[in-house]
Structures are given as structure tokens and as C-alpha cells.
Amino acid sequence: MNKEKETHINTYLKGVPLFSNLNDEQIKLLSGTGTVTSFLKDNVIVHQNQPGETFYIVISGRVKITLLNKDGREIVLSILKKGEFFGELALLDNERRSANVIAMDDASLFLITRTQFYQLIETYPHLLRKILKEICTRLRRADEKIGSLAFLDVYGRTLRTLQHLALGQGIKTKNGIEVSSAPTHQELSCIVGTTRETISRVIAMLKKNRILVAYKGSKLILREYAVRLLQKK
């Protein structure tokens, strides 16, 4: 790894929440243990049911965690962005991968092998606590998603998804809460569990009901009061 590339990776890893407690020397050692790999948009990074030997951290771009049903329809479980990680379950329980992971954009990932992963959490036990906390957060989200699929109609599921996007990624503007890297309408349909055409109708209804200001491409603006409704739950 050349000096310029090493400096870039070190700078990036410092900004990853998982490694926020590591000092410069520890970050430098960490960057030397892993490798950076690039994936083109739509490349499959992880295949469901395959053995897992690698832990991944997103450096740039976005990836989606997905399942495919028997007729080939895709269900998106979550979308991970810069600074987030995946692949820890198969390393912790020695089971096969539980889902597919696909690059939504051209993406760069920092890869750590199983051996390196265990050395890392043995050296820095607080990392395991952070990883377990993130796993718990994802389990809670999964429980909520299951509840949404069971108890909410498509309109409710779509609104709930947009509210979570605004809470997690949104920036307050004079027009409302803006998300600049939202899923496309097609991607949103896979998250909600419906068709692209139905999503278009729901988005039109949300605009008519003065909940959604705009949703074009990967940019959406949700009215601030709509986000506060979720916070009060």
C-alpha cells in the first residue's frame, strides 16, 4: 500500500463509528490488517447460504441486504452506507450467510478475514460491544419491519420507511427534512414489499396529503411534522 493510499484509508477508518475509540497508532495497525476492494454497481458481494469468512466495512457507495423469493422477486432488508458494516453474523456463529449483499452504486469496501476479525475483537474488546449493539439495533428494526408487514397497509409501510430514512439520514431545510441519497422508487418498492406502480400511486397520495414535499430520483423531502410523528411513537 503506497503512502498516499495508506493515509486515505487511515483518515477514513478514523471516521467509522465502530473505530471511534482507537488512537492514530491503532488505526494505522488496523489499516494494515485489512484490504480495500472495489465492486461495480449491481455486483453481488455476498451470496446467501455461502460460508462466511469476511467482515466488511463500507468505505464509499451503498450496498443493499436482500433476499430473493422463489419467483425471483427481491426483498430489501436494509441499505448500508459509508461507515456501516456487515458480515459479522457468519463470523460469530459459524453459520452460512443469511442474505445476499449487492452493490447499489460503485462501492469500495474494507475487508477483514475471520482470523483478523477475531484478533481485532480480542485486542479491542469494546469493538465487540459495539458490534453486538448494532446487531441488537438491526434486530429491533427487523421486528418493526415484520410488524409493519403484518399490521400496516402499503401506504403505512411506505410512510414508515420514509420516516426512518428522514430520521437516519435527513438534513433539516426550509422546505422540510431532506434526504439526498434515498432509494429510487424501484428500490423503495423492494423495501416496502410491493410493486413499482403501487409505490408511484402511494407517493402521489403522500404528496396530496401534504406529507411528502418531493421525491425525485434519489432525493426526497418529507415535511418536518411527519418525521416528528414517528419520534413520538
Stockholm file with secondary structure:
# STOCKHOLM 1.0

chainA/1-233         MNKEKETHINTYLKGVPLFSNLNDEQIKLLSGTGTVTSFLKDNVIVHQNQPGETFYIVISGRVKITLLNKDGREIVLSILKKGEFFGELALLDNERRSANVIAMDDASLFLITRTQFYQLIETYPHLLRKILKEICTRLRRADEKIGSLAFLDVYGRTLRTLQHLALGQGIKTKNGIEVSSAPTHQELSCIVGTTRETISRVIAMLKKNRILVAYKGSKLILREYAVRLLQKK
#=GR chainA/1-233 SS CCHHHHHHHHHHHHTCGGGTTCCHHHHHHHHHHSEEEEECTTCEEECTTSBCCEEEEEEESCEEEEEECTTCCEEEEEEECTTCEECHHHHHHCCBCSSEEEESSSEEEEEEEHHHHHHHHHHCHHHHHHHHHHHHHHHHHHHHHHHHHHHCCHHHHHHHHHHHHHHHHCEEETTEEEESSCCCHHHHHHHHTSCHHHHHHHHHHHHHTTSEEEEETTEEEECHHHHHHHHTC
#=GC SS_cons         CCHHHHHHHHHHHHTCGGGTTCCHHHHHHHHHHSEEEEECTTCEEECTTSBCCEEEEEEESCEEEEEECTTCCEEEEEEECTTCEECHHHHHHCCBCSSEEEESSSEEEEEEEHHHHHHHHHHCHHHHHHHHHHHHHHHHHHHHHHHHHHHCCHHHHHHHHHHHHHHHHCEEETTEEEESSCCCHHHHHHHHTSCHHHHHHHHHHHHHTTSEEEEETTEEEECHHHHHHHHTC
//
